[in-house]
């Protein structure tokens, strides 16, 4: 885990520095990691969620393929 350090500069101001901080947190995946660790999930529940997400992605891409082929 890396520490994120930002200095508030007179040229950029606080608002721009806060936006930069949020962007860095998203890039490092800090918020995602926090949400994953906030509650314990059994391995069986994790597996079930993972397969459901994969099925949802598959259906979504299939729907897009069918939709694009009808326009042609």
PyMOL Python script that loads the backbone (N, CA, C, O; Angstrom):
from pymol import cmd

cmd.read_pdbstr("""\
ATOM      1  N   UNK A   1       0.843  -1.173   0.000  1.00  0.00           N
ATOM      2  CA  UNK A   1       0.000   0.000   0.000  1.00  0.00           C
ATOM      3  C   UNK A   1       0.891   1.240   0.000  1.00  0.00           C
ATOM      4  O   UNK A   1       1.834   1.347   0.785  1.00  0.00           O
ATOM      5  N   UNK A   2       0.580   2.155  -0.879  1.00  0.00           N
ATOM      6  CA  UNK A   2       1.370   3.373  -0.971  1.00  0.00           C
ATOM      7  C   UNK A   2       0.612   4.526  -0.328  1.00  0.00           C
ATOM      8  O   UNK A   2      -0.618   4.583  -0.364  1.00  0.00           O
ATOM      9  N   UNK A   3       1.356   5.421   0.247  1.00  0.00           N
ATOM     10  CA  UNK A   3       0.749   6.623   0.800  1.00  0.00           C
ATOM     11  C   UNK A   3       0.602   7.656  -0.294  1.00  0.00           C
ATOM     12  O   UNK A   3       1.488   7.826  -1.131  1.00  0.00           O
ATOM     13  N   UNK A   4      -0.524   8.343  -0.281  1.00  0.00           N
ATOM     14  CA  UNK A   4      -0.755   9.398  -1.259  1.00  0.00           C
ATOM     15  C   UNK A   4      -0.525  10.728  -0.541  1.00  0.00           C
ATOM     16  O   UNK A   4      -1.191  11.046   0.445  1.00  0.00           O
ATOM     17  N   UNK A   5       0.424  11.485  -1.057  1.00  0.00           N
ATOM     18  CA  UNK A   5       0.725  12.784  -0.466  1.00  0.00           C
ATOM     19  C   UNK A   5       0.568  13.849  -1.532  1.00  0.00           C
ATOM     20  O   UNK A   5       1.119  13.732  -2.626  1.00  0.00           O
ATOM     21  N   UNK A   6      -0.179  14.879  -1.210  1.00  0.00           N
ATOM     22  CA  UNK A   6      -0.369  16.009  -2.110  1.00  0.00           C
ATOM     23  C   UNK A   6      -0.136  17.297  -1.338  1.00  0.00           C
ATOM     24  O   UNK A   6      -0.523  17.421  -0.176  1.00  0.00           O
ATOM     25  N   UNK A   7       0.490  18.233  -1.987  1.00  0.00           N
ATOM     26  CA  UNK A   7       0.681  19.546  -1.380  1.00  0.00           C
ATOM     27  C   UNK A   7      -0.277  20.521  -2.042  1.00  0.00           C
ATOM     28  O   UNK A   7      -0.431  20.532  -3.263  1.00  0.00           O
ATOM     29  N   UNK A   8      -0.917  21.338  -1.218  1.00  0.00           N
ATOM     30  CA  UNK A   8      -1.825  22.352  -1.754  1.00  0.00           C
ATOM     31  C   UNK A   8      -0.973  23.517  -2.214  1.00  0.00           C
ATOM     32  O   UNK A   8      -0.286  24.160  -1.420  1.00  0.00           O
ATOM     33  N   UNK A   9      -1.029  23.778  -3.511  1.00  0.00           N
ATOM     34  CA  UNK A   9      -0.225  24.829  -4.103  1.00  0.00           C
ATOM     35  C   UNK A   9      -1.084  26.073  -4.297  1.00  0.00           C
ATOM     36  O   UNK A   9      -2.293  25.977  -4.507  1.00  0.00           O
ATOM     37  N   UNK A  10      -0.466  27.213  -4.226  1.00  0.00           N
ATOM     38  CA  UNK A  10      -1.209  28.470  -4.401  1.00  0.00           C
ATOM     39  C   UNK A  10      -1.780  28.582  -5.809  1.00  0.00           C
ATOM     40  O   UNK A  10      -2.858  29.144  -6.002  1.00  0.00           O
ATOM     41  N   UNK A  11      -1.070  28.054  -6.778  1.00  0.00           N
ATOM     42  CA  UNK A  11      -1.536  28.163  -8.169  1.00  0.00           C
ATOM     43  C   UNK A  11      -2.786  27.322  -8.416  1.00  0.00           C
ATOM     44  O   UNK A  11      -3.700  27.764  -9.113  1.00  0.00           O
ATOM     45  N   UNK A  12      -2.833  26.112  -7.850  1.00  0.00           N
ATOM     46  CA  UNK A  12      -3.928  25.195  -8.145  1.00  0.00           C
ATOM     47  C   UNK A  12      -5.098  25.325  -7.184  1.00  0.00           C
ATOM     48  O   UNK A  12      -6.249  25.170  -7.592  1.00  0.00           O
ATOM     49  N   UNK A  13      -4.830  25.602  -5.935  1.00  0.00           N
ATOM     50  CA  UNK A  13      -5.901  25.755  -4.971  1.00  0.00           C
ATOM     51  C   UNK A  13      -6.362  24.435  -4.385  1.00  0.00           C
ATOM     52  O   UNK A  13      -5.925  23.357  -4.787  1.00  0.00           O
ATOM     53  N   UNK A  14      -7.264  24.559  -3.418  1.00  0.00           N
ATOM     54  CA  UNK A  14      -7.727  23.393  -2.674  1.00  0.00           C
ATOM     55  C   UNK A  14      -8.658  22.528  -3.516  1.00  0.00           C
ATOM     56  O   UNK A  14      -8.542  21.302  -3.501  1.00  0.00           O
ATOM     57  N   UNK A  15      -9.573  23.147  -4.245  1.00  0.00           N
ATOM     58  CA  UNK A  15     -10.568  22.391  -5.014  1.00  0.00           C
ATOM     59  C   UNK A  15      -9.896  21.451  -6.026  1.00  0.00           C
ATOM     60  O   UNK A  15     -10.262  20.280  -6.128  1.00  0.00           O
ATOM     61  N   UNK A  16      -8.928  21.964  -6.758  1.00  0.00           N
ATOM     62  CA  UNK A  16      -8.248  21.159  -7.768  1.00  0.00           C
ATOM     63  C   UNK A  16      -7.427  20.054  -7.109  1.00  0.00           C
ATOM     64  O   UNK A  16      -7.318  18.955  -7.654  1.00  0.00           O
ATOM     65  N   UNK A  17      -6.850  20.336  -5.944  1.00  0.00           N
ATOM     66  CA  UNK A  17      -6.067  19.342  -5.221  1.00  0.00           C
ATOM     67  C   UNK A  17      -6.960  18.215  -4.719  1.00  0.00           C
ATOM     68  O   UNK A  17      -6.559  17.051  -4.749  1.00  0.00           O
ATOM     69  N   UNK A  18      -8.164  18.543  -4.257  1.00  0.00           N
ATOM     70  CA  UNK A  18      -9.104  17.517  -3.796  1.00  0.00           C
ATOM     71  C   UNK A  18      -9.520  16.620  -4.960  1.00  0.00           C
ATOM     72  O   UNK A  18      -9.606  15.402  -4.811  1.00  0.00           O
ATOM     73  N   UNK A  19      -9.779  17.229  -6.122  1.00  0.00           N
ATOM     74  CA  UNK A  19     -10.144  16.432  -7.299  1.00  0.00           C
ATOM     75  C   UNK A  19      -9.004  15.491  -7.680  1.00  0.00           C
ATOM     76  O   UNK A  19      -9.235  14.338  -8.043  1.00  0.00           O
ATOM     77  N   UNK A  20      -7.776  15.992  -7.595  1.00  0.00           N
ATOM     78  CA  UNK A  20      -6.608  15.170  -7.920  1.00  0.00           C
ATOM     79  C   UNK A  20      -6.485  14.015  -6.923  1.00  0.00           C
ATOM     80  O   UNK A  20      -6.166  12.891  -7.310  1.00  0.00           O
ATOM     81  N   UNK A  21      -6.737  14.289  -5.652  1.00  0.00           N
ATOM     82  CA  UNK A  21      -6.684  13.253  -4.617  1.00  0.00           C
ATOM     83  C   UNK A  21      -7.717  12.164  -4.892  1.00  0.00           C
ATOM     84  O   UNK A  21      -7.401  10.978  -4.797  1.00  0.00           O
ATOM     85  N   UNK A  22      -8.937  12.548  -5.229  1.00  0.00           N
ATOM     86  CA  UNK A  22      -9.985  11.571  -5.527  1.00  0.00           C
ATOM     87  C   UNK A  22      -9.609  10.716  -6.734  1.00  0.00           C
ATOM     88  O   UNK A  22      -9.836   9.506  -6.736  1.00  0.00           O
ATOM     89  N   UNK A  23      -9.038  11.341  -7.751  1.00  0.00           N
ATOM     90  CA  UNK A  23      -8.622  10.622  -8.944  1.00  0.00           C
ATOM     91  C   UNK A  23      -7.529   9.603  -8.602  1.00  0.00           C
ATOM     92  O   UNK A  23      -7.562   8.470  -9.083  1.00  0.00           O
ATOM     93  N   UNK A  24      -6.572  10.005  -7.780  1.00  0.00           N
ATOM     94  CA  UNK A  24      -5.507   9.089  -7.371  1.00  0.00           C
ATOM     95  C   UNK A  24      -6.067   7.919  -6.567  1.00  0.00           C
ATOM     96  O   UNK A  24      -5.629   6.782  -6.742  1.00  0.00           O
ATOM     97  N   UNK A  25      -7.023   8.189  -5.694  1.00  0.00           N
ATOM     98  CA  UNK A  25      -7.642   7.116  -4.912  1.00  0.00           C
ATOM     99  C   UNK A  25      -8.339   6.121  -5.830  1.00  0.00           C
ATOM    100  O   UNK A  25      -8.261   4.913  -5.606  1.00  0.00           O
ATOM    101  N   UNK A  26      -9.017   6.613  -6.858  1.00  0.00           N
ATOM    102  CA  UNK A  26      -9.668   5.722  -7.817  1.00  0.00           C
ATOM    103  C   UNK A  26      -8.635   4.894  -8.577  1.00  0.00           C
ATOM    104  O   UNK A  26      -8.826   3.696  -8.783  1.00  0.00           O
ATOM    105  N   UNK A  27      -7.545   5.530  -8.992  1.00  0.00           N
ATOM    106  CA  UNK A  27      -6.514   4.819  -9.750  1.00  0.00           C
ATOM    107  C   UNK A  27      -5.848   3.718  -8.927  1.00  0.00           C
ATOM    108  O   UNK A  27      -5.566   2.636  -9.444  1.00  0.00           O
ATOM    109  N   UNK A  28      -5.600   3.993  -7.654  1.00  0.00           N
ATOM    110  CA  UNK A  28      -4.977   2.997  -6.793  1.00  0.00           C
ATOM    111  C   UNK A  28      -5.970   1.959  -6.299  1.00  0.00           C
ATOM    112  O   UNK A  28      -5.555   0.930  -5.767  1.00  0.00           O
ATOM    113  N   UNK A  29      -7.265   2.192  -6.456  1.00  0.00           N
ATOM    114  CA  UNK A  29      -8.284   1.236  -6.035  1.00  0.00           C
ATOM    115  C   UNK A  29      -8.515   1.216  -4.542  1.00  0.00           C
ATOM    116  O   UNK A  29      -8.906   0.187  -3.991  1.00  0.00           O
ATOM    117  N   UNK A  30      -8.281   2.328  -3.879  1.00  0.00           N
ATOM    118  CA  UNK A  30      -8.407   2.392  -2.428  1.00  0.00           C
ATOM    119  C   UNK A  30      -9.857   2.210  -1.992  1.00  0.00           C
ATOM    120  O   UNK A  30     -10.132   1.453  -1.061  1.00  0.00           O
ATOM    121  N   UNK A  31     -10.772   2.886  -2.647  1.00  0.00           N
ATOM    122  CA  UNK A  31     -12.182   2.809  -2.263  1.00  0.00           C
ATOM    123  C   UNK A  31     -12.713   1.392  -2.510  1.00  0.00           C
ATOM    124  O   UNK A  31     -13.442   0.852  -1.678  1.00  0.00           O
ATOM    125  N   UNK A  32     -12.356   0.797  -3.634  1.00  0.00           N
ATOM    126  CA  UNK A  32     -12.787  -0.564  -3.954  1.00  0.00           C
ATOM    127  C   UNK A  32     -12.280  -1.544  -2.911  1.00  0.00           C
ATOM    128  O   UNK A  32     -13.018  -2.421  -2.460  1.00  0.00           O
ATOM    129  N   UNK A  33     -11.015  -1.392  -2.528  1.00  0.00           N
ATOM    130  CA  UNK A  33     -10.419  -2.270  -1.524  1.00  0.00           C
ATOM    131  C   UNK A  33     -11.111  -2.096  -0.177  1.00  0.00           C
ATOM    132  O   UNK A  33     -11.355  -3.076   0.527  1.00  0.00           O
ATOM    133  N   UNK A  34     -11.426  -0.860   0.181  1.00  0.00           N
ATOM    134  CA  UNK A  34     -12.118  -0.592   1.440  1.00  0.00           C
ATOM    135  C   UNK A  34     -13.480  -1.270   1.462  1.00  0.00           C
ATOM    136  O   UNK A  34     -13.861  -1.873   2.465  1.00  0.00           O
ATOM    137  N   UNK A  35     -14.212  -1.172   0.362  1.00  0.00           N
ATOM    138  CA  UNK A  35     -15.539  -1.796   0.297  1.00  0.00           C
ATOM    139  C   UNK A  35     -15.434  -3.313   0.373  1.00  0.00           C
ATOM    140  O   UNK A  35     -16.278  -3.963   0.989  1.00  0.00           O
ATOM    141  N   UNK A  36     -14.410  -3.877  -0.246  1.00  0.00           N
ATOM    142  CA  UNK A  36     -14.229  -5.327  -0.188  1.00  0.00           C
ATOM    143  C   UNK A  36     -13.923  -5.801   1.224  1.00  0.00           C
ATOM    144  O   UNK A  36     -14.356  -6.882   1.623  1.00  0.00           O
ATOM    145  N   UNK A  37     -13.193  -5.014   1.971  1.00  0.00           N
ATOM    146  CA  UNK A  37     -12.785  -5.418   3.315  1.00  0.00           C
ATOM    147  C   UNK A  37     -13.772  -4.998   4.397  1.00  0.00           C
ATOM    148  O   UNK A  37     -13.615  -5.384   5.555  1.00  0.00           O
ATOM    149  N   UNK A  38     -14.783  -4.215   4.041  1.00  0.00           N
ATOM    150  CA  UNK A  38     -15.683  -3.697   5.062  1.00  0.00           C
ATOM    151  C   UNK A  38     -16.541  -4.795   5.696  1.00  0.00           C
ATOM    152  O   UNK A  38     -16.932  -4.669   6.857  1.00  0.00           O
ATOM    153  N   UNK A  39     -16.832  -5.847   4.973  1.00  0.00           N
ATOM    154  CA  UNK A  39     -17.591  -6.954   5.547  1.00  0.00           C
ATOM    155  C   UNK A  39     -17.041  -8.268   5.023  1.00  0.00           C
ATOM    156  O   UNK A  39     -16.536  -8.346   3.903  1.00  0.00           O
ATOM    157  N   UNK A  40     -17.146  -9.285   5.840  1.00  0.00           N
ATOM    158  CA  UNK A  40     -16.640 -10.597   5.451  1.00  0.00           C
ATOM    159  C   UNK A  40     -17.683 -11.306   4.597  1.00  0.00           C
ATOM    160  O   UNK A  40     -18.871 -11.314   4.919  1.00  0.00           O
ATOM    161  N   UNK A  41     -17.220 -11.895   3.513  1.00  0.00           N
ATOM    162  CA  UNK A  41     -18.084 -12.718   2.677  1.00  0.00           C
ATOM    163  C   UNK A  41     -17.486 -14.114   2.600  1.00  0.00           C
ATOM    164  O   UNK A  41     -16.283 -14.295   2.412  1.00  0.00           O
ATOM    165  N   UNK A  42     -18.361 -15.081   2.750  1.00  0.00           N
ATOM    166  CA  UNK A  42     -17.903 -16.460   2.654  1.00  0.00           C
ATOM    167  C   UNK A  42     -17.413 -16.735   1.232  1.00  0.00           C
ATOM    168  O   UNK A  42     -17.895 -16.121   0.281  1.00  0.00           O
ATOM    169  N   UNK A  43     -16.463 -17.648   1.087  1.00  0.00           N
ATOM    170  CA  UNK A  43     -15.958 -17.965  -0.252  1.00  0.00           C
ATOM    171  C   UNK A  43     -17.055 -18.411  -1.216  1.00  0.00           C
ATOM    172  O   UNK A  43     -16.987 -18.115  -2.409  1.00  0.00           O
ATOM    173  N   UNK A  44     -18.069 -19.122  -0.706  1.00  0.00           N
ATOM    174  CA  UNK A  44     -19.154 -19.568  -1.583  1.00  0.00           C
ATOM    175  C   UNK A  44     -19.956 -18.380  -2.101  1.00  0.00           C
ATOM    176  O   UNK A  44     -20.402 -18.390  -3.248  1.00  0.00           O
ATOM    177  N   UNK A  45     -20.144 -17.366  -1.274  1.00  0.00           N
ATOM    178  CA  UNK A  45     -20.879 -16.169  -1.686  1.00  0.00           C
ATOM    179  C   UNK A  45     -20.068 -15.392  -2.715  1.00  0.00           C
ATOM    180  O   UNK A  45     -20.619 -14.891  -3.696  1.00  0.00           O
ATOM    181  N   UNK A  46     -18.758 -15.291  -2.491  1.00  0.00           N
ATOM    182  CA  UNK A  46     -17.887 -14.604  -3.451  1.00  0.00           C
ATOM    183  C   UNK A  46     -17.941 -15.285  -4.818  1.00  0.00           C
ATOM    184  O   UNK A  46     -18.029 -14.622  -5.851  1.00  0.00           O
ATOM    185  N   UNK A  47     -17.886 -16.623  -4.807  1.00  0.00           N
ATOM    186  CA  UNK A  47     -17.928 -17.374  -6.061  1.00  0.00           C
ATOM    187  C   UNK A  47     -19.253 -17.160  -6.779  1.00  0.00           C
ATOM    188  O   UNK A  47     -19.289 -16.980  -7.996  1.00  0.00           O
ATOM    189  N   UNK A  48     -20.342 -17.182  -6.015  1.00  0.00           N
ATOM    190  CA  UNK A  48     -21.664 -16.992  -6.608  1.00  0.00           C
ATOM    191  C   UNK A  48     -21.781 -15.611  -7.240  1.00  0.00           C
ATOM    192  O   UNK A  48     -22.285 -15.475  -8.355  1.00  0.00           O
ATOM    193  N   UNK A  49     -21.314 -14.577  -6.523  1.00  0.00           N
ATOM    194  CA  UNK A  49     -21.365 -13.212  -7.054  1.00  0.00           C
ATOM    195  C   UNK A  49     -20.509 -13.091  -8.309  1.00  0.00           C
ATOM    196  O   UNK A  49     -20.893 -12.419  -9.266  1.00  0.00           O
ATOM    197  N   UNK A  50     -19.364 -13.735  -8.300  1.00  0.00           N
ATOM    198  CA  UNK A  50     -18.457 -13.670  -9.439  1.00  0.00           C
ATOM    199  C   UNK A  50     -19.090 -14.308 -10.677  1.00  0.00           C
ATOM    200  O   UNK A  50     -19.003 -13.753 -11.772  1.00  0.00           O
ATOM    201  N   UNK A  51     -19.724 -15.466 -10.511  1.00  0.00           N
ATOM    202  CA  UNK A  51     -20.366 -16.126 -11.651  1.00  0.00           C
ATOM    203  C   UNK A  51     -21.564 -15.328 -12.149  1.00  0.00           C
ATOM    204  O   UNK A  51     -21.802 -15.258 -13.355  1.00  0.00           O
ATOM    205  N   UNK A  52     -22.321 -14.724 -11.234  1.00  0.00           N
ATOM    206  CA  UNK A  52     -23.457 -13.893 -11.642  1.00  0.00           C
ATOM    207  C   UNK A  52     -22.989 -12.673 -12.423  1.00  0.00           C
ATOM    208  O   UNK A  52     -23.621 -12.288 -13.407  1.00  0.00           O
ATOM    209  N   UNK A  53     -21.897 -12.066 -11.998  1.00  0.00           N
ATOM    210  CA  UNK A  53     -21.358 -10.902 -12.706  1.00  0.00           C
ATOM    211  C   UNK A  53     -20.878 -11.296 -14.096  1.00  0.00           C
ATOM    212  O   UNK A  53     -21.079 -10.554 -15.057  1.00  0.00           O
ATOM    213  N   UNK A  54     -20.245 -12.457 -14.205  1.00  0.00           N
ATOM    214  CA  UNK A  54     -19.775 -12.929 -15.509  1.00  0.00           C
ATOM    215  C   UNK A  54     -20.958 -13.199 -16.437  1.00  0.00           C
ATOM    216  O   UNK A  54     -20.907 -12.877 -17.624  1.00  0.00           O
ATOM    217  N   UNK A  55     -22.016 -13.787 -15.896  1.00  0.00           N
ATOM    218  CA  UNK A  55     -23.214 -14.055 -16.692  1.00  0.00           C
ATOM    219  C   UNK A  55     -23.864 -12.755 -17.158  1.00  0.00           C
ATOM    220  O   UNK A  55     -24.337 -12.656 -18.290  1.00  0.00           O
ATOM    221  N   UNK A  56     -23.880 -11.780 -16.288  1.00  0.00           N
ATOM    222  CA  UNK A  56     -24.451 -10.472 -16.639  1.00  0.00           C
ATOM    223  C   UNK A  56     -23.646  -9.815 -17.756  1.00  0.00           C
ATOM    224  O   UNK A  56     -24.220  -9.266 -18.696  1.00  0.00           O
ATOM    225  N   UNK A  57     -22.308  -9.869 -17.656  1.00  0.00           N
ATOM    226  CA  UNK A  57     -21.453  -9.311 -18.709  1.00  0.00           C
ATOM    227  C   UNK A  57     -21.667 -10.029 -20.031  1.00  0.00           C
ATOM    228  O   UNK A  57     -21.715  -9.399 -21.088  1.00  0.00           O
ATOM    229  N   UNK A  58     -21.796 -11.363 -19.970  1.00  0.00           N
ATOM    230  CA  UNK A  58     -22.008 -12.151 -21.175  1.00  0.00           C
ATOM    231  C   UNK A  58     -23.330 -11.783 -21.841  1.00  0.00           C
ATOM    232  O   UNK A  58     -23.392 -11.604 -23.057  1.00  0.00           O
ATOM    233  N   UNK A  59     -24.388 -11.670 -21.034  1.00  0.00           N
ATOM    234  CA  UNK A  59     -25.693 -11.296 -21.586  1.00  0.00           C
ATOM    235  C   UNK A  59     -25.660  -9.907 -22.190  1.00  0.00           C
ATOM    236  O   UNK A  59     -26.251  -9.666 -23.243  1.00  0.00           O
ATOM    237  N   UNK A  60     -24.976  -8.999 -21.531  1.00  0.00           N
ATOM    238  CA  UNK A  60     -24.892  -7.626 -22.022  1.00  0.00           C
ATOM    239  C   UNK A  60     -24.169  -7.564 -23.364  1.00  0.00           C
ATOM    240  O   UNK A  60     -24.628  -6.887 -24.284  1.00  0.00           O
ATOM    241  N   UNK A  61     -23.054  -8.258 -23.481  1.00  0.00           N
ATOM    242  CA  UNK A  61     -22.317  -8.243 -24.752  1.00  0.00           C
ATOM    243  C   UNK A  61     -23.106  -8.950 -25.849  1.00  0.00           C
ATOM    244  O   UNK A  61     -23.073  -8.537 -27.008  1.00  0.00           O
ATOM    245  N   UNK A  62     -23.814 -10.014 -25.482  1.00  0.00           N
ATOM    246  CA  UNK A  62     -24.644 -10.720 -26.449  1.00  0.00           C
ATOM    247  C   UNK A  62     -25.771  -9.821 -26.955  1.00  0.00           C
ATOM    248  O   UNK A  62     -26.079  -9.812 -28.147  1.00  0.00           O
ATOM    249  N   UNK A  63     -26.375  -9.077 -26.056  1.00  0.00           N
ATOM    250  CA  UNK A  63     -27.443  -8.149 -26.424  1.00  0.00           C
ATOM    251  C   UNK A  63     -26.914  -7.071 -27.368  1.00  0.00           C
ATOM    252  O   UNK A  63     -27.573  -6.721 -28.347  1.00  0.00           O
ATOM    253  N   UNK A  64     -25.734  -6.552 -27.076  1.00  0.00           N
ATOM    254  CA  UNK A  64     -25.138  -5.525 -27.940  1.00  0.00           C
ATOM    255  C   UNK A  64     -24.837  -6.082 -29.317  1.00  0.00           C
ATOM    256  O   UNK A  64     -25.034  -5.394 -30.319  1.00  0.00           O
ATOM    257  N   UNK A  65     -24.363  -7.322 -29.385  1.00  0.00           N
ATOM    258  CA  UNK A  65     -24.061  -7.949 -30.682  1.00  0.00           C
ATOM    259  C   UNK A  65     -25.335  -8.126 -31.509  1.00  0.00           C
ATOM    260  O   UNK A  65     -25.352  -7.833 -32.704  1.00  0.00           O
ATOM    261  N   UNK A  66     -26.396  -8.605 -30.865  1.00  0.00           N
ATOM    262  CA  UNK A  66     -27.658  -8.790 -31.581  1.00  0.00           C
ATOM    263  C   UNK A  66     -28.218  -7.458 -32.051  1.00  0.00           C
ATOM    264  O   UNK A  66     -28.736  -7.349 -33.162  1.00  0.00           O
ATOM    265  N   UNK A  67     -28.113  -6.460 -31.209  1.00  0.00           N
ATOM    266  CA  UNK A  67     -28.646  -5.141 -31.519  1.00  0.00           C
ATOM    267  C   UNK A  67     -27.903  -4.510 -32.706  1.00  0.00           C
ATOM    268  O   UNK A  67     -28.519  -3.905 -33.583  1.00  0.00           O
ATOM    269  N   UNK A  68     -26.574  -4.662 -32.719  1.00  0.00           N
ATOM    270  CA  UNK A  68     -25.786  -4.072 -33.798  1.00  0.00           C
ATOM    271  C   UNK A  68     -25.988  -4.818 -35.123  1.00  0.00           C
ATOM    272  O   UNK A  68     -25.914  -4.209 -36.190  1.00  0.00           O
ATOM    273  N   UNK A  69     -26.239  -6.118 -35.062  1.00  0.00           N
ATOM    274  CA  UNK A  69     -26.435  -6.882 -36.291  1.00  0.00           C
ATOM    275  C   UNK A  69     -27.781  -6.583 -36.943  1.00  0.00           C
ATOM    276  O   UNK A  69     -27.911  -6.730 -38.158  1.00  0.00           O
ATOM    277  N   UNK A  70     -28.780  -6.170 -36.177  1.00  0.00           N
ATOM    278  CA  UNK A  70     -30.087  -5.839 -36.715  1.00  0.00           C
ATOM    279  C   UNK A  70     -30.064  -4.534 -37.501  1.00  0.00           C
ATOM    280  O   UNK A  70     -30.837  -4.373 -38.445  1.00  0.00           O
ATOM    281  N   UNK A  71     -29.200  -3.609 -37.132  1.00  0.00           N
ATOM    282  CA  UNK A  71     -29.137  -2.299 -37.795  1.00  0.00           C
ATOM    283  C   UNK A  71     -28.570  -2.400 -39.203  1.00  0.00           C
ATOM    284  O   UNK A  71     -28.874  -1.564 -40.054  1.00  0.00           O
ATOM    285  N   UNK A  72     -27.766  -3.395 -39.452  1.00  0.00           N
ATOM    286  CA  UNK A  72     -27.096  -3.513 -40.750  1.00  0.00           C
ATOM    287  C   UNK A  72     -28.005  -4.038 -41.798  1.00  0.00           C
ATOM    288  O   UNK A  72     -27.595  -4.197 -42.948  1.00  0.00           O
TER     289      UNK A  72
END
""", "prot")
cmd.dss("prot")
cmd.show_as("cartoon", "prot")
cmd.util.cbc("prot")
cmd.orient("prot")
